[in-house]
Amino acid sequence: MTIFFCTFAKQSYINSAHYLRFLRNKTKITMVEAAELIDNDFLRQFEIKIDDHLAKIEYSLQERKIFLTKLIIPEGIKDQDFSKEFLEAVFEQIQERNLSIVPTSPEIAKFVRSNRKYKRMLPVGLRI
């Protein structure tokens, strides 16, 4: 009976520790949420500054389309999900302006291909 109790107590501890870790990850503030996304009209790029590093997406704006030409993420940013979160933040801002996106960068085109909700932001007739 004692062995069962110890095993049960250990299992409960593991489950509660896992649950607390789950809650911590769910409420974790991401780097993109903590920083400010800036649309630099002069340099035609979206910027976000994390510590001393500047991540940016260069673009060209023509009529009601925005051509996303280059994604630059410095090596100093070690978070693997950063580029995904950065692109999502930029796409939300573009969507608020009711612009169509034309991704010319391979990384951005790959992101659009893998996220169905951003495919509808492509101009009519454009397939990726």
N, C-alpha and C positions, 0 to 999 in steps of 0.2 A: 504494500500500500504506500509506503514511503517513496519508493522509486516512482510510482505513478504520479504522486503529488509533485515531486521534483521535476519530472518531465513536463507535467502540465504547467507548472509555474514558469519553467524556462520557456515553454512554447508561448505562453501568454506574454512574457516579457519581449520575446522576439516580435510577436505580432504588434504589440503596442509601440515598440521602437520603429518598426516598419511603418506603422500608421502615422507616427509623429514625423518621420522623414518624408512621407507622402504629403502631409499637410504643409511642411516647410517648403517643399518644392512647388506646391500649388500656389502658395502665396508669395513666392520669391519674385522680387522685382528684377526684371531683366535689365541688361545694360542699355538697351535702346529706350526702354521706358524711363530710366533714370536720367538719360541725357536728352538734349534738345535737338530735334531735327530742324535744320535750317535749309531753306531754298535760297541759294545764292544766285540771284538773277544775273549779276554782273559776270560771274565766272561760269554761269549756266551749269550748276551742279547742286545736288542735294548733299548736305554735309552733316556729319555727326561727329562730335569730338568726345572721345573716351580717354581720360587721363591726358597724355600728351600726344595721342595718336588721332589722326583725322581720316575717317573713312568717308568715301564720296562716291556718288554716281553722277557721271557727266551726262548731259542731255542736250538735245537740240529741239527747239519748239517751232513747229511749222503748222499754221492754221489751227486745227483742233486736235493735232497729233503731237505726241512727245516721243522723240526718238531717244531711247536709253542706250547710249553708245559705249559706256565703259564703267565697270565696277572696280573700285580700288579699295581694298581692305588691307591695312598695314599688318605686317607680321607680328607686331607687338600685341595685337588683340588675339588672345588665345581661346576665347569662347567659340566652340564649334557651331553653335546655333546663331551666332551674331549676324552672319550674312543673311540668313533667312528672316530674322526679326527686322533687320534693317530694310530689306526689300519689302516686307509686308507694310512697314511704316510708310515707306515712300509710295507704294501703290495705293494705300488708303488716302494719302494726301492728293495724289493724282486723281483718284476716283471722286473726291469731293469737288474737284474742279471740272468734272465731266469731260475729261480728255481721254482720247484713245492712246494706247501705248504701242510703240513699235520697238521691240527689243532687238538691237543689233549686236549686243554683246552675247557671247555664247553662254556665260554664266546666268545672265538674266533670262535668256530664252529658255534655258533648262529649267529655271525656277517657274516660269509661266507654264511650260509644258506639264510640270508636275503638280500644279495647283489649278484645278478646274475653275475656281471662282474668278481668277484673274484672266482666263482665256476670253471671257466675254468683254474684256476691256480692249481687245484687239480690234482694229478697224475692219469693216466689212470686206470680205475677200482675202484677208491675210491669214495664212495658216503657218503654224510653227511645228 
